[in-house]
Amino acid sequence: MSELDEIPEEPAERVRAIVDRVLDEIDLDADVEITESEDEIFAEIDGPDELGILIGRRGQTLDALQLLCYRAASLGVSDRKRVTLDAAGYRERRRALLEEEAVVAAQRAVRNDEPVRLEPMSASERRMVHEVLKDRSDVETYSEGDEPERRIVVAPLISD
């Protein structure tokens, strides 16, 4: 039997198979819990081993694995679902940190009356920052630069 014969038919099981294989290959002791909704396949990876190697710097390794899982889950499927991978609660911790940084940047931009440039971040992280600050009437956000150095700028709005 070839490895191609072992590819699961169901997209969620493809995600599980890929994550399990990667965990085996890098010798990490972790479990994968898959939750599936109408529009998303969510894989939570947790276990006794330190998962930093799976997460990578600013989540880059986890993002790369997530993209591979999405591509595999989407093969031959007309109804594609978003695929999200998390390891040891990293995504939630990162979201909370980005929200805090966004609010602090907005306060600094208004206080100093000058734009504040945040660290380079992924498209999904930039989207989070835009979302956090979108309802504020005292600042605007926009992205500048090219990947992988693309970043958010938080700029004060001129008051009337």
C-alpha positions in Angstrom: 0.0 0.0 0.0 1.4 3.4 -0.9 1.2 6.5 1.3 -1.3 8.0 -1.1 -3.7 5.1 -0.3 -3.6 6.2 3.3 -4.8 9.7 2.8 -8.2 10.1 4.7 -11.2 11.0 2.6 -12.7 13.4 5.2 -11.0 16.9 5.4 -10.9 17.0 9.2 -9.2 13.6 9.3 -6.7 14.8 6.7 -5.8 17.6 9.1 -5.5 15.1 12.0 -3.3 12.8 9.8 -0.9 15.7 8.8 -0.6 17.0 12.4 -0.1 13.5 13.8 2.6 12.8 11.2 4.5 16.1 11.9 4.3 15.4 15.7 5.7 11.9 15.1 8.5 13.2 12.8 9.7 15.8 15.3 9.2 13.4 18.2 6.7 15.5 20.2 4.4 13.9 22.7 1.1 15.7 22.1 -2.5 15.0 21.3 -4.7 16.5 18.6 -8.3 17.3 19.3 -10.3 18.2 16.2 -13.5 20.3 16.4 -15.5 20.8 13.2 -18.2 23.4 12.6 -20.1 24.5 9.4 -17.2 26.7 8.3 -14.1 25.7 10.2 -11.9 22.8 11.2 -10.2 23.6 14.4 -7.2 21.5 15.7 -6.0 22.0 19.3 -2.6 20.5 19.9 -1.6 19.9 23.6 0.5 17.6 25.6 3.3 17.3 28.1 6.1 18.3 25.8 7.1 21.9 25.2 5.4 22.9 22.0 7.5 26.0 21.2 9.2 24.2 18.4 5.8 23.6 16.8 4.7 27.2 17.4 7.9 28.9 16.1 8.8 32.5 16.3 5.6 34.6 16.4 3.7 31.5 15.4 5.3 31.2 12.0 5.8 27.4 12.2 2.2 26.9 13.4 1.0 29.2 10.5 2.9 27.2 8.0 1.5 23.9 9.2 -1.9 25.4 9.3 -1.6 26.4 5.6 -0.5 22.9 4.7 -3.4 21.4 6.5 -5.8 23.9 4.8 -4.4 22.9 1.4 -4.8 19.2 2.2 -8.3 19.6 3.6 -9.4 21.5 0.5 -8.2 19.0 -2.1 -11.1 17.8 -4.2 -13.6 19.5 -1.9 -16.1 22.1 -3.3 -17.2 23.3 0.2 -13.9 24.5 1.7 -13.6 25.3 5.4 -11.2 27.5 7.2 -8.6 25.5 9.1 -7.2 26.8 12.4 -4.4 25.1 14.3 -3.5 26.0 17.9 -0.8 24.7 20.2 -0.9 25.0 24.0 -3.3 28.0 23.8 -0.8 30.1 21.8 -3.5 31.7 19.5 -5.5 33.0 22.4 -2.4 34.3 24.3 -1.2 36.0 21.1 -4.7 37.6 20.4 -4.8 39.0 23.9 -1.3 40.5 23.6 -2.1 42.0 20.2 -5.3 43.6 21.6 -3.3 45.1 24.4 -0.6 46.4 22.1 -3.2 47.9 19.8 -4.9 49.8 22.6 -1.5 51.1 23.9 -0.5 52.1 20.4 -3.7 54.1 20.0 -3.3 55.8 23.3 0.3 56.7 22.4 -0.7 57.9 18.9 -3.3 60.3 20.4 -1.1 61.4 23.3 1.9 62.2 21.1 -0.2 63.2 18.0 1.9 61.1 15.7 1.6 57.7 14.0 2.8 54.6 15.9 4.2 51.7 13.8 3.7 48.2 15.3 6.0 45.2 14.7 5.7 43.3 11.5 2.9 40.7 11.7 1.0 38.2 9.6 -2.2 39.1 7.7 -4.4 37.4 10.2 -2.8 39.3 13.1 -3.0 42.6 11.2 -6.7 41.9 10.7 -7.1 41.4 14.5 -5.5 44.8 15.2 -7.7 46.6 12.6 -10.7 44.9 14.2 -9.8 46.0 17.7 -9.4 49.6 16.8 -12.1 50.0 14.1 -14.7 51.6 16.3 -12.4 54.3 17.8 -13.1 57.8 16.5 -9.7 59.1 17.5 -7.4 56.9 15.4 -7.2 55.1 12.1 -5.2 52.0 11.1 -3.6 51.1 7.9 -1.0 48.6 6.8 2.4 49.5 5.2 5.4 47.7 3.8 5.8 44.4 2.0 5.7 40.9 3.4 7.2 39.6 5.6 7.8 43.1 7.0 4.3 44.4 6.6 3.0 46.2 9.6 0.1 48.2 11.1 0.3 51.9 11.6 -2.0 53.5 14.2 -2.4 57.2 13.3 -4.3 59.9 15.3 -7.3 61.4 13.5 -7.4 65.2 13.3 -10.2 66.5 15.6 -12.5 69.2 14.4 
